[in-house]
């Protein structure tokens, strides 16, 4: 009987991380209820012990209806809620959806969960809530929070909502690095590979410190971290934040060289460009491309940001550390690009 299994809700269940989280939780012994909006890619129906339920977090009625269904099925007892659904926009522009979906949607969900016996609430946040560190240093969970654009600010606001607005909830904030796959997917990395593959002139210029880098994490390692968090729910104190990512990221220059060697078999010249010039160039390029240029002027100010992570807490509380490493995965990404460019572009959402 499926109702004998501990029950878990996973929001954003059709996503890059959400679907494998559902699958893995079911495999280790949970009954999973996947929440996602109608209209998203139809999830596969062949996952045993995973039941998909339509839920739009921007609608109080939809949230209430979805939770009522789960309440009946699990008799009001939940081992965990893994909350991954959120609004995300890489344009850097602010949007009402950050508050309506990410912040208020979380509030709607937590309000509805008051009718349950809930053991744990896991919120997937981002390492970008932190102020960046100096090259050679490592961020820890207690370091200052400072968002430079609306997406991480929405995560800061939601973390605060969970801690202060719902203090009785046994919450965990997983602050996750940029997620990559065997074929790419992490936006800035994919664009960097694309520029070098196409021998784009823009790929030779960079407005920041080429020794800086940003931690990344393979999707399989993120899934592992989430499942470990659920499994150890009775051992993790409420309101705990945990950084999830590779400890020492490759620098921008290191990435430039390994990508170029894999794609073209030679070094790639990277020259510094002043930030004011880079901002003008980004703005002009965006206008020429009808607002579809990837590099936006706001990104220029973040070119120096360095995110290396202290993983002591993840190791101590979850027994977790990454098994994959970006520099070892780059050859697989570039090999797929070279062998089937159309497929690689399609998988990474590129034109």
C-alpha positions in Angstrom: 0.0 0.0 0.0 1.4 3.4 -1.0 0.0 5.1 2.0 2.3 3.2 4.2 5.2 5.0 2.7 6.3 8.4 4.2 4.8 11.1 2.0 6.8 13.9 0.4 5.5 16.8 -1.7 7.9 18.1 -4.4 7.0 21.4 -6.0 8.5 22.2 -9.4 8.3 18.5 -10.0 8.6 18.7 -13.8 11.8 20.6 -13.7 15.4 19.8 -14.4 16.0 19.0 -10.7 12.4 18.2 -9.7 11.8 15.2 -11.8 14.9 13.2 -10.8 14.3 14.3 -7.1 10.8 12.7 -7.4 12.3 9.6 -9.0 15.1 9.2 -6.4 12.8 9.8 -3.4 10.4 7.1 -4.7 13.3 4.7 -5.2 14.5 5.1 -1.6 11.0 4.5 -0.1 8.8 7.6 -0.2 5.3 8.3 -1.7 5.9 11.4 -3.7 3.3 14.0 -4.7 4.6 16.2 -7.5 3.2 19.7 -7.7 3.6 21.7 -11.0 1.6 24.0 -13.2 -0.5 22.8 -16.1 1.0 23.6 -19.5 4.5 22.6 -18.6 6.1 19.6 -20.4 4.0 16.6 -19.5 5.9 14.5 -17.0 6.3 10.7 -17.6 3.6 8.6 -16.0 5.7 5.5 -15.5 7.2 6.5 -12.1 5.9 4.2 -9.4 5.0 5.9 -6.2 5.0 9.4 -7.8 1.6 11.1 -8.3 1.5 14.3 -10.2 -1.0 17.0 -9.0 -1.7 20.3 -10.8 -0.8 23.2 -8.6 -0.2 26.9 -9.5 1.5 28.6 -6.6 0.2 32.0 -7.7 -3.4 30.8 -7.0 -4.6 30.3 -3.4 -7.5 28.2 -4.7 -5.1 25.9 -6.7 -2.8 25.5 -3.7 -5.7 24.7 -1.4 -7.1 22.2 -3.8 -3.8 20.4 -4.3 -3.1 20.2 -0.6 -6.6 18.9 0.1 -6.0 16.0 -2.3 -2.7 15.2 -0.6 -4.2 15.4 2.8 -6.7 12.8 2.0 -4.1 10.5 0.5 -1.5 10.7 3.2 -3.9 11.2 6.2 -2.4 14.6 6.9 1.1 13.3 7.6 4.1 14.5 5.6 7.7 13.6 6.1 8.9 16.6 4.0 8.0 19.2 1.5 10.8 19.9 -1.0 9.9 23.3 -2.4 11.7 24.1 -5.7 9.0 26.0 -7.7 10.0 29.6 -8.2 10.1 32.4 -10.8 13.3 32.8 -12.6 14.3 35.3 -15.3 17.9 35.8 -16.5 17.2 39.2 -18.1 17.9 41.0 -14.8 14.7 42.9 -15.0 12.4 43.0 -11.9 9.0 41.4 -12.2 5.9 41.1 -10.0 6.2 37.4 -10.5 9.2 37.2 -8.1 6.9 38.3 -5.3 3.7 36.6 -6.6 5.2 33.2 -7.3 8.4 32.9 -5.2 7.6 34.8 -2.1 3.8 34.8 -1.8 3.6 31.4 -3.4 5.7 30.0 -0.6 3.6 31.8 1.9 0.4 30.2 0.4 2.0 26.8 0.5 3.2 27.1 4.1 -0.2 28.5 5.2 -1.9 25.4 3.7 0.6 23.1 5.3 -0.6 24.2 8.8 -3.2 21.5 8.5 -0.6 18.8 8.2 1.7 17.0 10.6 4.9 18.2 8.8 8.3 17.0 9.8 10.4 19.2 7.4 10.3 22.0 4.9 13.2 22.2 2.4 13.5 25.4 0.4 15.9 25.4 -2.6 17.7 28.8 -2.5 20.8 29.9 -4.3 24.4 30.6 -3.3 23.9 34.0 -5.0 22.1 35.3 -1.9 25.6 35.7 -0.5 27.9 38.6 -1.1 30.8 37.3 -3.3 34.2 36.6 -1.7 37.7 37.3 -2.7 39.7 34.9 -4.9 41.4 32.5 -2.5 38.6 32.7 0.1 35.5 30.5 0.6 32.0 31.5 1.5 30.2 29.9 4.5 26.5 30.0 5.4 27.0 32.7 8.0 28.6 35.1 5.6 26.7 38.3 4.7 23.7 38.2 2.3 23.7 40.7 -0.6 21.7 40.2 -3.8 22.8 42.1 -6.9 19.7 41.4 -9.0 16.0 40.4 -8.5 16.4 36.6 -8.7 18.6 36.2 -5.6 16.8 39.0 -3.8 13.6 37.0 -4.2 15.3 34.0 -2.5 16.5 36.2 0.3 13.0 37.6 0.8 11.6 34.0 0.8 14.2 32.7 3.3 13.2 35.6 5.6 9.5 34.8 5.2 10.1 31.2 6.1 12.3 32.0 9.2 10.2 34.9 10.5 6.7 34.3 9.1 6.6 30.6 9.8 9.0 30.1 12.8 7.4 26.8 13.9 8.3 25.1 10.6 11.4 22.8 10.7 13.0 24.5 7.7 16.2 23.9 5.7 17.5 26.3 3.1 19.7 24.6 0.5 21.7 27.4 -1.2 22.6 25.7 -4.4 25.3 26.7 -7.0 24.7 26.9 -10.7 23.4 23.6 -11.9 25.0 21.9 -14.9 24.4 18.6 -16.7 26.5 16.3 -18.9 25.5 18.5 -21.9 25.6 21.9 -20.3 22.3 23.7 -19.3 23.9 26.2 -16.8 23.2 29.4 -18.7 26.5 31.4 -18.4 28.6 28.2 -19.0 26.5 27.3 -22.1 26.9 30.8 -23.5 30.6 30.7 -22.9 30.9 27.4 -24.8 28.7 28.7 -27.6 30.8 31.9 -28.1 34.0 29.9 -28.3 32.5 27.2 -30.6 31.2 29.9 -33.0 34.5 31.9 -32.7 32.4 34.9 -31.7 34.5 38.0 -31.3 32.7 38.8 -28.0 34.3 35.6 -26.6 37.7 37.2 -26.6 36.7 40.1 -24.3 35.9 40.0 -20.6 35.2 43.0 -18.3 36.2 41.3 -15.0 38.9 39.4 -13.2 39.6 36.3 -15.2 41.0 34.6 -12.1 37.5 34.8 -10.5 35.1 31.9 -10.9 31.7 30.7 -9.7 30.9 27.4 -8.1 28.8 25.0 -10.1 27.2 21.6 -9.2 26.1 18.7 -11.3 22.4 18.0 -11.3 23.0 14.4 -10.0 24.8 15.9 -7.0 22.0 18.3 -6.3 19.5 15.4 -6.3 21.7 13.5 -3.9 21.9 16.5 -1.6 18.1 17.0 -1.6 17.4 13.3 -0.9 20.0 13.3 1.9 18.3 16.3 3.5 15.0 14.5 3.5 16.5 11.3 4.9 18.2 13.2 7.8 15.2 15.4 8.5 15.2 14.6 12.3 18.9 15.4 12.6 18.9 18.9 11.1 18.0 21.9 13.3 15.2 24.2 12.1 16.2 27.3 10.0 19.5 25.7 8.9 21.1 26.9 5.7 23.5 24.6 3.7 25.6 25.5 0.8 25.6 23.0 -2.1 28.2 23.2 -4.8 31.8 22.4 -5.8 34.2 23.9 -3.4 36.8 25.4 -5.7 35.5 26.6 -9.0 37.6 26.9 -12.1 38.4 30.5 -13.0 37.0 32.2 -16.1 40.3 31.9 -17.8 40.7 28.2 -17.0 37.3 27.6 -18.5 38.2 29.6 -21.6 41.3 27.5 -22.2 39.8 24.0 -21.6 36.8 24.8 -23.8 38.9 26.1 -26.6 41.3 23.2 -26.4 38.4 20.7 -26.6 36.7 22.5 -29.5 39.6 24.0 -31.5 42.7 22.3 -30.2 44.4 25.6 -29.4 44.6 28.4 -26.8 42.0 31.2 -26.7 43.1 34.8 -26.2 41.0 36.7 -23.6 41.5 40.4 -23.3 40.2 42.8 -20.6 37.7 45.4 -21.6 36.7 48.3 -19.3 33.4 48.0 -17.7 31.8 51.2 -19.1 32.7 50.1 -22.6 31.4 46.6 -21.9 28.1 48.0 -20.7 27.6 50.1 -23.8 28.4 47.2 -26.0 26.0 45.0 -24.1 23.2 47.6 -24.4 23.8 48.1 -28.2 24.0 44.3 -28.8 20.7 43.8 -26.9 19.0 46.5 -29.0 20.3 45.0 -32.2 19.0 41.6 -31.2 15.6 42.9 -30.2 16.2 42.4 -26.5 17.3 38.8 -26.9 21.0 39.2 -26.3 22.2 37.0 -23.4 24.7 39.5 -22.0 22.9 42.3 -20.4 24.4 45.5 -19.0 23.7 44.5 -15.4 25.9 41.4 -15.7 29.0 43.5 -16.3 29.1 44.7 -12.7 29.1 41.1 -11.6 32.0 40.0 -13.8 34.5 40.1 -10.8 32.2 38.1 -8.5 33.9 35.0 -7.0 31.9 32.2 -5.4 34.0 29.4 -3.8 32.2 27.4 -1.1 33.1 26.1 2.3 31.3 22.7 2.4 32.0 21.8 6.0 28.3 22.1 6.9 27.1 19.9 4.0 29.7 17.3 4.9 28.8 17.4 8.6 25.0 17.4 8.4 24.4 15.5 5.1 27.5 13.5 4.6 27.5 15.2 1.2 30.2 16.4 -1.2 30.1 16.5 -5.0 31.0 13.4 -6.9 31.2 15.2 -10.2 33.5 18.1 -11.2 32.9 20.7 -13.9 36.4 20.6 -15.4 36.1 16.8 -15.8 32.6 17.2 -17.5 33.6 19.9 -20.0 35.0 17.3 -22.5 31.7 15.4 -22.5 29.7 18.7 -23.1 32.0 19.7 -26.0 32.1 16.3 -27.5 28.3 16.3 -27.7 28.3 19.7 -29.2 30.8 18.7 -31.9 29.1 15.4 -32.7 25.5 16.8 -32.9 25.4 20.6 -32.8 21.7 20.8 -33.5 20.8 18.5 -30.6 23.2 20.3 -28.2 21.6 23.7 -29.1 18.1 22.3 -28.7 18.9 20.8 -25.3 20.4 24.0 -24.1 17.5 26.2 -25.3 19.6 28.0 -27.9 18.7 29.2 -31.4 
